[in-house]
Amino acid sequence: MKADIPSLLADVAASVRRIGRRVQIMEVCGTHTVSFFRSGIRSLLPPELRLISGPGCPVCVTAQRHVDAAMELGARPDVTITTYGDMLRVPGRRGSLESLRAVGADVRVVQSAMKAVEWAAAHPTRQVVFLGVGFETTAPATAAAVLAARRDGIANFSVLMCHKLVVPAMTALLHGQRVLLDGFLCPGHVSVIIGAKAYRPLVQRFGKPCVVAGFEPSQLAMGLLHLVRQIEDGAARLENVYTGVVHETGNRTARGLMRRVFVVADAPWRAMGVIPRSGLELAHAYREFDALERFGITLGEDHDPPACRCGEVIQGVAMPEECPLFGNGCTPRTPIGPCMVSGEGTCGAWYRYASALRSRGGQWAKRWAHVDSHGRESSEVAAIGKPTPRGDLP
């Protein structure tokens, strides 16, 4: 049965109205942030339902010290840096990889880690370093690339390991208690790898509802409805509305690749410090492919730009427009902080979508609110559909 999105959103509004207070849900994944804007759903939610973007943008949470290490490597005349495109403009202390390339460094955008291995094989006189950035979604591909380099004897390939794990970061947010959250909308693509069950400890330990959802409008609406109904009922369960793609145990083959090549380690997150057991390092048997060890580079400390609040935005403590640099020197064209760089970064999404909506008369949030400040149903609710009776979820 095709989901009736207007009815789902009306049910969300009705449930929030019955809760009778502000509800704060974290959308962990940057793709969810963009999807909520692009679909228009964010502007159709009641003001009492606040969506908070979390640390799910891999570019945004890559520590500055890793960017600085990539810059140091890229400055070497014998090194070729290979990276996903989003990392080009992430600022370090002395500029970005894009600025380094502009002065002659060999920095190349690749679509996969395996492409970096292929480039290394074709250019044996170059030391090819791949920036291993991303969560569990991209880590298996990096592991496969390392295995391919070992198998084919490609000794001029190495990896600057920056891979992160999602659930430890969510745990750190709950431990920190800097932002009060009622539940998590869990990322669909990461969950394909780690499985829905990976979030169960968050439910059991912290009593926070977790719902895994995809990125289509119907998935977003369904995920929100499952969350607010749990909150309304005072429940905390793990639910999966992305059942056609995400399974309980995830992708065992992909996780097997990671276990073979990597070990779990403490890792630095931009503006969040070092989070225990939240990153991946190369296992001892594959340390020959570790770029830091190969070139004798020691990671430094992070120094965020003055006045930049990316760290607070990443943790859901501040909204993008609460940063004094947002739109005031920091734009997608001239990013100061990492949250403005990526297409999935919170600040970048807000700049592209929220600012455009607000410019249409400055009333976008109020115009589309389903519930007014007194908890009464607005005319917009009637326009998109009446709530369905309580019972089984659609």
Secondary structure as UniProt FT lines:
FT   HELIX           5..19
FT   STRAND          23..29
FT   HELIX           30..39
FT   HELIX           42..44
FT   TURN            47..48
FT   STRAND          49..56
FT   HELIX           58..61
FT   HELIX           64..74
FT   TURN            77..78
FT   STRAND          79..83
FT   HELIX           85..89
FT   TURN            93..94
FT   HELIX           97..102
FT   TURN            103..104
FT   STRAND          106..109
FT   HELIX           113..122
FT   TURN            124..125
FT   STRAND          127..134
FT   TURN            136..138
FT   HELIX           139..152
FT   TURN            155..156
FT   STRAND          157..164
FT   HELIX           166..176
FT   STRAND          183..186
FT   HELIX           188..194
FT   HELIX           196..199
FT   HELIX           200..206
FT   STRAND          210..212
FT   HELIX           217..233
FT   STRAND          238..240
FT   TURN            243..245
FT   TURN            248..249
FT   HELIX           252..261
FT   STRAND          262..269
FT   TURN            270..272
FT   STRAND          273..282
FT   HELIX           284..289
FT   HELIX           291..295
FT   TURN            306..307
FT   HELIX           310..314
FT   TURN            315..316
FT   HELIX           320..322
FT   TURN            324..325
FT   TURN            327..329
FT   HELIX           338..340
FT   TURN            343..344
FT   HELIX           346..349
FT   HELIX           350..354
FT   HELIX           355..359
FT   TURN            360..361
FT   HELIX           364..367
FT   TURN            373..374
FT   HELIX           379..384
//
